[in-house]
């Protein structure tokens, strides 16, 4: 009989233990249900965002292809302008320098001819005297005199 009472007490204690552990397990089950619903909701909202991101990246890639075309064209225009400037310089630069030299020589020759016709020799004119600068001290400043 004592064994029966001990078995009965053990059975009641086990039922109480199962009852006490059932409450946290039920709450844990509700937490998992809420987590599952949150994940489903997050997935439902993130799929359209990802679709928009894919569309945006595709549009950006198309625009970058256009910009690449424009950049290539601008580089070609720049090269053409550079080549044109070099051609202009080589074609007109040499003759222009020769014309300027000839004009300067003609100006000097005509100036001398006019001076000789007036009776003045341009080679006899005195050279201008150089101006003297004040001496500088050790500091690099001009001495006050």
Buried (B, 14 or more C-beta within 10 A) or exposed (E): EEEEEEEEEEEEEEEEEEEEEEEEEEEEEEEEEEEEEEEEEEEEEEEEEEEEEEEEEEEEEEEEEEEEEEEEEEEEEEEEEEEEEEEEEEEEEEEEEEEEEEEEEEEEEEEBEEBEEEEEEEEEEEEEEEEEEEEEEEEEEEEEE
